[in-house]
């Protein structure tokens, strides 16, 4: 599961471009961590990206 529960950041698709300009498919995955957080007063496990963790959008349990 590569999607942040807080901001919705997910997988992005694109191309690898070689020196000879050949294009192959590739993906960029967000840095998702499974953390215990306080959601609506209860302790639950959420999948959060590291940007949400760093900015303080997630209150750790």
PQR file with spaces between the fields and no chain letter, atoms N, CA, C, O and H, PARSE charges and radii, in Angstrom:
ATOM       1  N    UNK     1       0.851   -1.176    0.000 -0.4000 1.5000
ATOM       2  CA   UNK     1       0.000    0.000    0.000 -0.0000 2.0000
ATOM       3  C    UNK     1       0.892    1.234    0.000  0.5500 1.7000
ATOM       4  O    UNK     1       1.523    1.547    1.009 -0.5500 1.4000
ATOM       5  N    UNK     2       0.944    1.914   -1.097 -0.4000 1.5000
ATOM       6  CA   UNK     2       1.816    3.077   -1.208 -0.0000 2.0000
ATOM       7  C    UNK     2       0.974    4.337   -1.330  0.5500 1.7000
ATOM       8  O    UNK     2       1.030    5.034   -2.343 -0.5500 1.4000
ATOM       9  H    UNK     2       0.432    1.660   -1.917  0.4000 1.0000
ATOM      10  N    UNK     3       0.189    4.627   -0.290 -0.4000 1.5000
ATOM      11  CA   UNK     3      -0.615    5.844   -0.286 -0.0000 2.0000
ATOM      12  C    UNK     3      -0.690    6.367    1.143  0.5500 1.7000
ATOM      13  O    UNK     3      -0.923    5.611    2.086 -0.5500 1.4000
ATOM      14  H    UNK     3       0.144    4.060    0.532  0.4000 1.0000
ATOM      15  N    UNK     4      -0.489    7.664    1.283 -0.4000 1.5000
ATOM      16  CA   UNK     4      -0.538    8.300    2.590 -0.0000 2.0000
ATOM      17  C    UNK     4      -1.997    8.486    3.001  0.5500 1.7000
ATOM      18  O    UNK     4      -2.808    8.983    2.218 -0.5500 1.4000
ATOM      19  H    UNK     4      -0.299    8.278    0.516  0.4000 1.0000
ATOM      20  N    UNK     5      -2.332    8.084    4.238 -0.4000 1.5000
ATOM      21  CA   UNK     5      -3.697    8.246    4.735 -0.0000 2.0000
ATOM      22  C    UNK     5      -4.016    9.698    5.060  0.5500 1.7000
ATOM      23  O    UNK     5      -5.191   10.062    5.117 -0.5500 1.4000
ATOM      24  H    UNK     5      -1.674    7.681    4.874  0.4000 1.0000
ATOM      25  N    UNK     6      -3.015   10.530    5.274 -0.4000 1.5000
ATOM      26  CA   UNK     6      -3.248   11.915    5.689 -0.0000 2.0000
ATOM      27  C    UNK     6      -3.391   12.831    4.477  0.5500 1.7000
ATOM      28  O    UNK     6      -4.401   13.521    4.345 -0.5500 1.4000
ATOM      29  H    UNK     6      -2.061   10.234    5.228  0.4000 1.0000
ATOM      30  N    UNK     7      -2.401   12.847    3.598 -0.4000 1.5000
ATOM      31  CA   UNK     7      -2.423   13.790    2.466 -0.0000 2.0000
ATOM      32  C    UNK     7      -2.834   13.147    1.149  0.5500 1.7000
ATOM      33  O    UNK     7      -3.118   13.861    0.187 -0.5500 1.4000
ATOM      34  H    UNK     7      -1.580   12.286    3.705  0.4000 1.0000
ATOM      35  N    UNK     8      -2.875   11.817    1.077 -0.4000 1.5000
ATOM      36  CA   UNK     8      -3.284   11.144   -0.146 -0.0000 2.0000
ATOM      37  C    UNK     8      -2.197   10.989   -1.186  0.5500 1.7000
ATOM      38  O    UNK     8      -2.470   10.607   -2.324 -0.5500 1.4000
ATOM      39  H    UNK     8      -2.645   11.236    1.858  0.4000 1.0000
ATOM      40  N    UNK     9      -0.963   11.283   -0.801 -0.4000 1.5000
ATOM      41  CA   UNK     9       0.145   11.137   -1.746 -0.0000 2.0000
ATOM      42  C    UNK     9       0.299    9.672   -2.132  0.5500 1.7000
ATOM      43  O    UNK     9       0.277    8.794   -1.269 -0.5500 1.4000
ATOM      44  H    UNK     9      -0.741   11.593    0.123  0.4000 1.0000
ATOM      45  N    UNK    10       0.454    9.405   -3.430 -0.4000 1.5000
ATOM      46  CA   UNK    10       0.538    8.028   -3.898 -0.0000 2.0000
ATOM      47  C    UNK    10       1.613    7.845   -4.951  0.5500 1.7000
ATOM      48  O    UNK    10       2.507    8.677   -5.108 -0.5500 1.4000
ATOM      49  H    UNK    10       0.471   10.118   -4.131  0.4000 1.0000
ATOM      50  N    UNK    11       1.506    6.727   -5.674 -0.4000 1.5000
ATOM      51  CA   UNK    11       2.483    6.356   -6.691 -0.0000 2.0000
ATOM      52  C    UNK    11       2.302    7.259   -7.915  0.5500 1.7000
ATOM      53  O    UNK    11       1.178    7.563   -8.313 -0.5500 1.4000
ATOM      54  H    UNK    11       0.780    6.051   -5.547  0.4000 1.0000
ATOM      55  N    UNK    12       3.423    7.680   -8.503 -0.4000 1.5000
ATOM      56  CA   UNK    12       3.428    8.497   -9.714 -0.0000 2.0000
ATOM      57  C    UNK    12       4.135    7.704  -10.804  0.5500 1.7000
ATOM      58  O    UNK    12       5.169    7.087  -10.550 -0.5500 1.4000
ATOM      59  H    UNK    12       4.336    7.433   -8.179  0.4000 1.0000
ATOM      60  N    UNK    13       3.581    7.717  -12.026 -0.4000 1.5000
ATOM      61  CA   UNK    13       4.143    6.972  -13.135 -0.0000 2.0000
ATOM      62  C    UNK    13       4.842    7.908  -14.106  0.5500 1.7000
ATOM      63  O    UNK    13       4.480    9.077  -14.239 -0.5500 1.4000
ATOM      64  H    UNK    13       2.741    8.219  -12.232  0.4000 1.0000
ATOM      65  N    UNK    14       5.849    7.373  -14.779 -0.4000 1.5000
ATOM      66  CA   UNK    14       6.576    8.170  -15.754 -0.0000 2.0000
ATOM      67  C    UNK    14       7.457    7.281  -16.608  0.5500 1.7000
ATOM      68  O    UNK    14       7.177    6.094  -16.771 -0.5500 1.4000
ATOM      69  H    UNK    14       6.144    6.423  -14.670  0.4000 1.0000
ATOM      70  N    UNK    15       8.519    7.849  -17.152 -0.4000 1.5000
ATOM      71  CA   UNK    15       9.427    7.132  -18.049 -0.0000 2.0000
ATOM      72  C    UNK    15      10.854    7.232  -17.536  0.5500 1.7000
ATOM      73  O    UNK    15      11.281    8.278  -17.047 -0.5500 1.4000
ATOM      74  H    UNK    15       8.746    8.814  -17.019  0.4000 1.0000
ATOM      75  N    UNK    16      11.589    6.124  -17.656 -0.4000 1.5000
ATOM      76  CA   UNK    16      13.039    6.169  -17.601 -0.0000 2.0000
ATOM      77  C    UNK    16      13.501    6.550  -18.994  0.5500 1.7000
ATOM      78  O    UNK    16      13.064    5.939  -19.969 -0.5500 1.4000
ATOM      79  H    UNK    16      11.243    5.275  -18.054  0.4000 1.0000
ATOM      80  N    UNK    17      14.368    7.538  -19.117 -0.4000 1.5000
ATOM      81  CA   UNK    17      14.885    7.938  -20.425 -0.0000 2.0000
ATOM      82  C    UNK    17      16.380    7.672  -20.434  0.5500 1.7000
ATOM      83  O    UNK    17      17.135    8.261  -19.661 -0.5500 1.4000
ATOM      84  H    UNK    17      14.723    8.034  -18.325  0.4000 1.0000
ATOM      85  N    UNK    18      16.800    6.769  -21.328 -0.4000 1.5000
ATOM      86  CA   UNK    18      18.207    6.402  -21.405 -0.0000 2.0000
ATOM      87  C    UNK    18      18.998    7.423  -22.229  0.5500 1.7000
ATOM      88  O    UNK    18      18.436    8.370  -22.780 -0.5500 1.4000
ATOM      89  H    UNK    18      16.186    6.291  -21.957  0.4000 1.0000
ATOM      90  N    UNK    19      20.276    7.212  -22.294 -0.4000 1.5000
ATOM      91  CA   UNK    19      21.139    8.111  -23.069 -0.0000 2.0000
ATOM      92  C    UNK    19      20.780    8.065  -24.552  0.5500 1.7000
ATOM      93  O    UNK    19      20.914    9.064  -25.259 -0.5500 1.4000
ATOM      94  H    UNK    19      20.732    6.443  -21.846  0.4000 1.0000
ATOM      95  N    UNK    20      20.322    6.897  -25.021 -0.4000 1.5000
ATOM      96  CA   UNK    20      19.904    6.766  -26.415 -0.0000 2.0000
ATOM      97  C    UNK    20      18.447    7.175  -26.618  0.5500 1.7000
ATOM      98  O    UNK    20      17.880    6.943  -27.686 -0.5500 1.4000
ATOM      99  H    UNK    20      20.213    6.086  -24.447  0.4000 1.0000
ATOM     100  N    UNK    21      17.841    7.783  -25.598 -0.4000 1.5000
ATOM     101  CA   UNK    21      16.484    8.338  -25.621 -0.0000 2.0000
ATOM     102  C    UNK    21      15.399    7.273  -25.723  0.5500 1.7000
ATOM     103  O    UNK    21      14.283    7.565  -26.152 -0.5500 1.4000
ATOM     104  H    UNK    21      18.302    7.972  -24.731  0.4000 1.0000
ATOM     105  N    UNK    22      15.721    6.025  -25.326 -0.4000 1.5000
ATOM     106  CA   UNK    22      14.681    4.994  -25.222 -0.0000 2.0000
ATOM     107  C    UNK    22      13.905    5.244  -23.938  0.5500 1.7000
ATOM     108  O    UNK    22      14.479    5.652  -22.928 -0.5500 1.4000
ATOM     109  H    UNK    22      16.628    5.788  -24.977  0.4000 1.0000
ATOM     110  N    UNK    23      12.608    5.000  -23.976 -0.4000 1.5000
ATOM     111  CA   UNK    23      11.759    5.270  -22.819 -0.0000 2.0000
ATOM     112  C    UNK    23      11.132    3.976  -22.311  0.5500 1.7000
ATOM     113  O    UNK    23      10.459    3.265  -23.057 -0.5500 1.4000
ATOM     114  H    UNK    23      12.142    4.669  -24.796  0.4000 1.0000
ATOM     115  N    UNK    24      11.361    3.681  -21.038 -0.4000 1.5000
ATOM     116  CA   UNK    24      10.737    2.531  -20.392 -0.0000 2.0000
ATOM     117  C    UNK    24       9.953    3.034  -19.195  0.5500 1.7000
ATOM     118  O    UNK    24      10.290    4.059  -18.603 -0.5500 1.4000
ATOM     119  H    UNK    24      11.908    4.259  -20.432  0.4000 1.0000
ATOM     120  N    UNK    25       8.909    2.308  -18.847 -0.4000 1.5000
ATOM     121  CA   UNK    25       8.038    2.730  -17.746 -0.0000 2.0000
ATOM     122  C    UNK    25       8.738    2.591  -16.405  0.5500 1.7000
ATOM     123  O    UNK    25       9.541    1.682  -16.198 -0.5500 1.4000
ATOM     124  H    UNK    25       8.636    1.476  -19.329  0.4000 1.0000
ATOM     125  N    UNK    26       8.423    3.496  -15.507 -0.4000 1.5000
ATOM     126  CA   UNK    26       8.932    3.416  -14.144 -0.0000 2.0000
ATOM     127  C    UNK    26       7.939    4.075  -13.205  0.5500 1.7000
ATOM     128  O    UNK    26       7.018    4.762  -13.647 -0.5500 1.4000
ATOM     129  H    UNK    26       7.770    4.235  -15.675  0.4000 1.0000
ATOM     130  N    UNK    27       8.128    3.863  -11.893 -0.4000 1.5000
ATOM     131  CA   UNK    27       7.247    4.464  -10.893 -0.0000 2.0000
ATOM     132  C    UNK    27       8.076    5.155   -9.830  0.5500 1.7000
ATOM     133  O    UNK    27       9.207    4.759   -9.548 -0.5500 1.4000
ATOM     134  H    UNK    27       8.876    3.305  -11.534  0.4000 1.0000
ATOM     135  N    UNK    28       7.505    6.182   -9.250 -0.4000 1.5000
ATOM     136  CA   UNK    28       8.068    6.847   -8.081 -0.0000 2.0000
ATOM     137  C    UNK    28       7.129    6.568   -6.933  0.5500 1.7000
ATOM     138  O    UNK    28       5.947    6.905   -7.005 -0.5500 1.4000
ATOM     139  H    UNK    28       6.586    6.504   -9.478  0.4000 1.0000
ATOM     140  N    UNK    29       7.631    5.958   -5.873 -0.4000 1.5000
ATOM     141  CA   UNK    29       6.804    5.628   -4.725 -0.0000 2.0000
ATOM     142  C    UNK    29       7.113    6.581   -3.580  0.5500 1.7000
ATOM     143  O    UNK    29       8.274    6.923   -3.359 -0.5500 1.4000
ATOM     144  H    UNK    29       8.591    5.684   -5.814  0.4000 1.0000
ATOM     145  N    UNK    30       6.085    7.016   -2.843 -0.4000 1.5000
ATOM     146  CA   UNK    30       6.323    7.906   -1.708 -0.0000 2.0000
ATOM     147  C    UNK    30       6.916    7.128   -0.540  0.5500 1.7000
ATOM     148  O    UNK    30       6.774    5.908   -0.451 -0.5500 1.4000
ATOM     149  H    UNK    30       5.141    6.738   -3.022  0.4000 1.0000
ATOM     150  N    UNK    31       7.575    7.845    0.342 -0.4000 1.5000
ATOM     151  CA   UNK    31       8.207    7.247    1.519 -0.0000 2.0000
ATOM     152  C    UNK    31       7.147    7.110    2.608  0.5500 1.7000
ATOM     153  O    UNK    31       6.919    8.038    3.384 -0.5500 1.4000
ATOM     154  H    UNK    31       7.690    8.836    0.270  0.4000 1.0000
ATOM     155  N    UNK    32       6.499    5.936    2.658 -0.4000 1.5000
ATOM     156  CA   UNK    32       5.381    5.681    3.566 -0.0000 2.0000
ATOM     157  C    UNK    32       5.867    4.913    4.781  0.5500 1.7000
ATOM     158  O    UNK    32       6.613    3.943    4.652 -0.5500 1.4000
ATOM     159  H    UNK    32       6.684    5.182    2.028  0.4000 1.0000
ATOM     160  N    UNK    33       5.444    5.349    5.964 -0.4000 1.5000
ATOM     161  CA   UNK    33       5.755    4.668    7.220 -0.0000 2.0000
ATOM     162  C    UNK    33       4.466    4.290    7.916  0.5500 1.7000
ATOM     163  O    UNK    33       3.497    5.050    7.911 -0.5500 1.4000
ATOM     164  H    UNK    33       4.838    6.138    6.069  0.4000 1.0000
ATOM     165  N    UNK    34       4.459    3.092    8.526 -0.4000 1.5000
ATOM     166  CA   UNK    34       3.316    2.664    9.317 -0.0000 2.0000
ATOM     167  C    UNK    34       3.572    3.097   10.755  0.5500 1.7000
ATOM     168  O    UNK    34       4.497    2.592   11.392 -0.5500 1.4000
ATOM     169  H    UNK    34       5.246    2.475    8.531  0.4000 1.0000
ATOM     170  N    UNK    35       2.771    4.026   11.279 -0.4000 1.5000
ATOM     171  CA   UNK    35       2.994    4.585   12.607 -0.0000 2.0000
ATOM     172  C    UNK    35       1.709    4.504   13.420  0.5500 1.7000
ATOM     173  O    UNK    35       0.604    4.502   12.876 -0.5500 1.4000
ATOM     174  H    UNK    35       2.020    4.436   10.762  0.4000 1.0000
ATOM     175  N    UNK    36       1.882    4.436   14.736 -0.4000 1.5000
ATOM     176  CA   UNK    36       0.744    4.504   15.642 -0.0000 2.0000
ATOM     177  C    UNK    36       0.469    5.968   15.937  0.5500 1.7000
ATOM     178  O    UNK    36       1.353    6.701   16.380 -0.5500 1.4000
ATOM     179  H    UNK    36       2.779    4.437   15.178  0.4000 1.0000
ATOM     180  N    UNK    37      -0.768    6.388   15.686 -0.4000 1.5000
ATOM     181  CA   UNK    37      -1.114    7.793   15.835 -0.0000 2.0000
ATOM     182  C    UNK    37      -2.449    7.915   16.554  0.5500 1.7000
ATOM     183  O    UNK    37      -3.208    6.952   16.666 -0.5500 1.4000
ATOM     184  H    UNK    37      -1.486    5.792   15.326  0.4000 1.0000
ATOM     185  N    UNK    38      -2.719    9.131   17.040 -0.4000 1.5000
ATOM     186  CA   UNK    38      -3.984    9.434   17.688 -0.0000 2.0000
ATOM     187  C    UNK    38      -4.928   10.015   16.631  0.5500 1.7000
ATOM     188  O    UNK    38      -4.679   11.091   16.087 -0.5500 1.4000
ATOM     189  H    UNK    38      -2.103    9.914   16.949  0.4000 1.0000
ATOM     190  N    UNK    39      -6.024    9.281   16.348 -0.4000 1.5000
ATOM     191  CA   UNK    39      -7.016    9.735   15.382 -0.0000 2.0000
ATOM     192  C    UNK    39      -8.368    9.744   16.078  0.5500 1.7000
ATOM     193  O    UNK    39      -8.864    8.697   16.497 -0.5500 1.4000
ATOM     194  H    UNK    39      -6.226    8.407   16.790  0.4000 1.0000
ATOM     195  N    UNK    40      -8.965   10.926   16.201 -0.4000 1.5000
ATOM     196  CA   UNK    40     -10.259   11.107   16.884 -0.0000 2.0000
ATOM     197  C    UNK    40     -10.231   10.577   18.316  0.5500 1.7000
ATOM     198  O    UNK    40     -11.216   10.012   18.791 -0.5500 1.4000
ATOM     199  H    UNK    40      -8.562   11.776   15.861  0.4000 1.0000
ATOM     200  N    UNK    41      -9.112   10.759   18.995 -0.4000 1.5000
ATOM     201  CA   UNK    41      -8.998   10.352   20.384 -0.0000 2.0000
ATOM     202  C    UNK    41      -8.652    8.896   20.603  0.5500 1.7000
ATOM     203  O    UNK    41      -8.519    8.481   21.754 -0.5500 1.4000
ATOM     204  H    UNK    41      -8.312   11.218   18.608  0.4000 1.0000
ATOM     205  N    UNK    42      -8.499    8.099   19.561 -0.4000 1.5000
ATOM     206  CA   UNK    42      -8.153    6.686   19.702 -0.0000 2.0000
ATOM     207  C    UNK    42      -6.807    6.421   19.054  0.5500 1.7000
ATOM     208  O    UNK    42      -6.419    7.102   18.104 -0.5500 1.4000
ATOM     209  H    UNK    42      -8.607    8.436   18.626  0.4000 1.0000
ATOM     210  N    UNK    43      -6.094    5.423   19.574 -0.4000 1.5000
ATOM     211  CA   UNK    43      -4.797    5.047   19.029 -0.0000 2.0000
ATOM     212  C    UNK    43      -5.021    4.056   17.892  0.5500 1.7000
ATOM     213  O    UNK    43      -5.539    2.962   18.116 -0.5500 1.4000
ATOM     214  H    UNK    43      -6.409    4.871   20.345  0.4000 1.0000
ATOM     215  N    UNK    44      -4.640    4.423   16.695 -0.4000 1.5000
ATOM     216  CA   UNK    44      -4.758    3.547   15.539 -0.0000 2.0000
ATOM     217  C    UNK    44      -3.466    3.574   14.750  0.5500 1.7000
ATOM     218  O    UNK    44      -2.645    4.479   14.903 -0.5500 1.4000
ATOM     219  H    UNK    44      -4.219    5.311   16.513  0.4000 1.0000
ATOM     220  N    UNK    45      -3.295    2.566   13.899 -0.4000 1.5000
ATOM     221  CA   UNK    45      -2.137    2.502   13.021 -0.0000 2.0000
ATOM     222  C    UNK    45      -2.510    3.129   11.686  0.5500 1.7000
ATOM     223  O    UNK    45      -3.500    2.741   11.066 -0.5500 1.4000
ATOM     224  H    UNK    45      -3.962    1.831   13.774  0.4000 1.0000
ATOM     225  N    UNK    46      -1.718    4.095   11.247 -0.4000 1.5000
ATOM     226  CA   UNK    46      -1.969    4.772    9.976 -0.0000 2.0000
ATOM     227  C    UNK    46      -0.727    4.682    9.107  0.5500 1.7000
ATOM     228  O    UNK    46       0.389    4.537    9.605 -0.5500 1.4000
ATOM     229  H    UNK    46      -0.914    4.410   11.751  0.4000 1.0000
ATOM     230  N    UNK    47      -0.937    4.770    7.807 -0.4000 1.5000
ATOM     231  CA   UNK    47       0.159    4.844    6.847 -0.0000 2.0000
ATOM     232  C    UNK    47       0.353    6.320    6.523  0.5500 1.7000
ATOM     233  O    UNK    47      -0.526    6.954    5.939 -0.5500 1.4000
ATOM     234  H    UNK    47      -1.844    4.888    7.402  0.4000 1.0000
ATOM     235  N    UNK    48       1.508    6.866    6.904 -0.4000 1.5000
ATOM     236  CA   UNK    48       1.764    8.288    6.719 -0.0000 2.0000
ATOM     237  C    UNK    48       3.089    8.480    5.991  0.5500 1.7000
ATOM     238  O    UNK    48       4.053    7.758    6.242 -0.5500 1.4000
ATOM     239  H    UNK    48       2.222    6.351    7.378  0.4000 1.0000
ATOM     240  N    UNK    49       3.130    9.459    5.089 -0.4000 1.5000
ATOM     241  CA   UNK    49       4.379    9.768    4.410 -0.0000 2.0000
ATOM     242  C    UNK    49       5.278   10.543    5.379  0.5500 1.7000
ATOM     243  O    UNK    49       4.801   11.120    6.356 -0.5500 1.4000
ATOM     244  H    UNK    49       2.346   10.046    4.886  0.4000 1.0000
ATOM     245  N    UNK    50       6.560   10.546    5.100 -0.4000 1.5000
ATOM     246  CA   UNK    50       7.506   11.173    6.003 -0.0000 2.0000
ATOM     247  C    UNK    50       7.354   12.685    6.022  0.5500 1.7000
ATOM     248  O    UNK    50       7.735   13.318    7.006 -0.5500 1.4000
ATOM     249  H    UNK    50       6.947   10.077    4.306  0.4000 1.0000
ATOM     250  N    UNK    51       6.816   13.281    4.980 -0.4000 1.5000
ATOM     251  CA   UNK    51       6.587   14.727    4.981 -0.0000 2.0000
ATOM     252  C    UNK    51       5.497   15.085    5.989  0.5500 1.7000
ATOM     253  O    UNK    51       5.611   16.092    6.689 -0.5500 1.4000
ATOM     254  H    UNK    51       6.506   12.767    4.180  0.4000 1.0000
ATOM     255  N    UNK    52       4.436   14.269    6.071 -0.4000 1.5000
ATOM     256  CA   UNK    52       3.380   14.520    7.056 -0.0000 2.0000
ATOM     257  C    UNK    52       3.901   14.302    8.476  0.5500 1.7000
ATOM     258  O    UNK    52       3.518   15.028    9.393 -0.5500 1.4000
ATOM     259  H    UNK    52       4.343   13.451    5.503  0.4000 1.0000
ATOM     260  N    UNK    53       4.765   13.315    8.665 -0.4000 1.5000
ATOM     261  CA   UNK    53       5.346   13.076    9.983 -0.0000 2.0000
ATOM     262  C    UNK    53       6.230   14.241   10.398  0.5500 1.7000
ATOM     263  O    UNK    53       6.189   14.678   11.549 -0.5500 1.4000
ATOM     264  H    UNK    53       5.077   12.725    7.920  0.4000 1.0000
ATOM     265  N    UNK    54       7.034   14.748    9.457 -0.4000 1.5000
ATOM     266  CA   UNK    54       7.981   15.815    9.758 -0.0000 2.0000
ATOM     267  C    UNK    54       7.283   17.140   10.002  0.5500 1.7000
ATOM     268  O    UNK    54       7.731   17.932   10.831 -0.5500 1.4000
ATOM     269  H    UNK    54       7.067   14.393    8.522  0.4000 1.0000
ATOM     270  N    UNK    55       6.190   17.393    9.290 -0.4000 1.5000
ATOM     271  CA   UNK    55       5.512   18.685    9.422 -0.0000 2.0000
ATOM     272  C    UNK    55       4.579   18.729   10.612  0.5500 1.7000
ATOM     273  O    UNK    55       4.055   19.796   10.929 -0.5500 1.4000
ATOM     274  H    UNK    55       5.826   16.750    8.616  0.4000 1.0000
ATOM     275  N    UNK    56       4.348   17.600   11.291 -0.4000 1.5000
ATOM     276  CA   UNK    56       3.517   17.586   12.471 -0.0000 2.0000
ATOM     277  C    UNK    56       2.045   17.386   12.195  0.5500 1.7000
ATOM     278  O    UNK    56       1.220   17.657   13.068 -0.5500 1.4000
ATOM     279  H    UNK    56       4.774   16.732   11.033  0.4000 1.0000
ATOM     280  N    UNK    57       1.685   16.919   11.005 -0.4000 1.5000
ATOM     281  CA   UNK    57       0.278   16.660   10.695 -0.0000 2.0000
ATOM     282  C    UNK    57      -0.223   15.409   11.410  0.5500 1.7000
ATOM     283  O    UNK    57      -1.432   15.213   11.536 -0.5500 1.4000
ATOM     284  H    UNK    57       2.355   16.698   10.296  0.4000 1.0000
ATOM     285  N    UNK    58       0.692   14.560   11.879 -0.4000 1.5000
ATOM     286  CA   UNK    58       0.340   13.317   12.561 -0.0000 2.0000
ATOM     287  C    UNK    58       0.753   13.443   14.014  0.5500 1.7000
ATOM     288  O    UNK    58       1.902   13.766   14.312 -0.5500 1.4000
ATOM     289  H    UNK    58       1.674   14.719   11.776  0.4000 1.0000
ATOM     290  N    UNK    59      -0.192   13.187   14.928 -0.4000 1.5000
ATOM     291  CA   UNK    59       0.133   13.183   16.356 -0.0000 2.0000
ATOM     292  C    UNK    59       0.446   11.747   16.757  0.5500 1.7000
ATOM     293  O    UNK    59      -0.434   10.886   16.755 -0.5500 1.4000
ATOM     294  H    UNK    59      -1.126   12.925   14.686  0.4000 1.0000
ATOM     295  N    UNK    60       1.714   11.496   17.102 -0.4000 1.5000
ATOM     296  CA   UNK    60       2.152   10.146   17.447 -0.0000 2.0000
ATOM     297  C    UNK    60       1.519    9.707   18.754  0.5500 1.7000
ATOM     298  O    UNK    60       1.291   10.514   19.655 -0.5500 1.4000
ATOM     299  H    UNK    60       2.429   12.195   17.103  0.4000 1.0000
ATOM     300  N    UNK    61       1.236    8.400   18.841 -0.4000 1.5000
ATOM     301  CA   UNK    61       0.623    7.849   20.056 -0.0000 2.0000
ATOM     302  C    UNK    61       1.686    7.580   21.094  0.5500 1.7000
ATOM     303  O    UNK    61       1.375    7.114   22.190 -0.5500 1.4000
ATOM     304  H    UNK    61       1.421    7.745   18.109  0.4000 1.0000
